[in-house]
Amino acid sequence: MMLAKQWLENARAVMTKIEDTQMENIRKAAEIMADSIECGRWVHTFGCGHATIPVEEMYPRIGGFVGFHPMVELPLTFFTRITGEMGVHQFVFLERVEGYGVEIMKGYNFDPRDTMWIFSHSGINNVNIDVAIEAKKKGMKVIAYGSAAAAKGKQTRHSSGKTIFDVADLVVDSCAPAEDASVPVKNHQDKLGPLSTMAFVTAVWMTVTTVGEILADRGFKLHIHPSHNVPGDTTAKERLEEALATYKSRIAGV
């Protein structure tokens, strides 16, 4: 169980570092997002590979609320089929294709009052950078979450010469190590136990709860997804339907 405890120590250290170093920028990000949601617009969320997990985690989700719009491009998600159609080889190729993100952005209607929230551990792959650049062209604020400090000095793959952290208006550092995996195992070169997903999800809920706090303080009604599995809660279904109806009415404009 030594490696299990080592991974837990590493994970706790990352969470503590986020708390110690990123609270100010998380608050700034939450203020920007709250402004978008309060005026009836969206916080669009995007990532590739395992960076789609924080996108899928926040909405739709029990304890999440309307205002976050997941942009999930199926060939760029995990789990892939690993081999064969939609395999890992194709995914690695596609996330590095410059111009793909431009085409993804053509599928939606955006507004300058929207916010684009992008997750990228390394910050160097082309699709995320495409999406960020296009979002800024449309007048949106771009917020990037990723291992910014660890990525310093990395060479971008994008012709702009910029990483996602260079393009973004605001960056929150996930504080995960550049190599992601964190636990050495004997007789092997590669480590086990990645930390980026846990770091992303931690930062997501620190941010989303802060957005909710800001909006509630402003008197804005949150349409929260309730747990519909709690005995005795007789109105959970109605609250869920209300939240989904609110999402549907908003998405009609996207």
C-alpha positions, 0 to 999 in steps of 0.5 A: 500500500506504499504507492497508494499512500504516496499517490494520496500524499501527492494529490493532497499536496497539489490540492493544498498548492491550489488553495495556497496559490490560486485562490485570487485567480479562481475568484477573478475567474468566477467573477468573469463567469458570473457576469456571463451567466447573470446576463443570460449568456454562457460559460462555454467549457472545452478540453481534449482527451482527459481534459474533457473530464472536468467539462463533463464533471461540472454540467450536467451534474448533481450540484451543478447549475445552468450557465455552463455549456459543455462543448464536447467534441466526440473524437477528442474525448476519452474514453476512446475505443483505444484501438480501431475506430476513434482510437488513441492514435487518431486522438493524438493526431487530431488534437495536434491538427491546427485548424480543427478548433476553428472548424469546431467553433463554426458549430456554435453561435457566440456572444461577446458576453460569453466566457470560454473556459478551456482545460489543457494540462500542457497548453501546447496542442493546437485544437485548444489554442485554435478555440482560444484564439477564435473565442478572443476574435469573437470578443469573449474572455478566455480563461485557461486552467492547466499546469501553467508553471510547469509548462513554461519553456515548452514549445507550442505546436501552434503557428502563432507561437503561443501556448494556451496560457499565452492566449488566455486573459486569465490563467489558473494553474492546476499545480499538477506536475508536467509529467502528470504521473507521480508515483515511481514503480520499481523496475520501470521507467514510467511512473503511475498515478497521474494528478491532472484530472484530480487537480482539474476537478478540484479547481472546477468545484472551487470555481463553480461554487464561487460562481454560485456564491457570487450569483447568490449574493447578487440575488440571482436565482441558480437553477441547480440540478438536485439529487433525485435519489434522496428519499422523501424529497418530493420536489426533486423531479420538478426542480430538475425539470425546471433546471433543464427547461431553463437550459433548453431556453438558453441553448436555443440561442446558441 
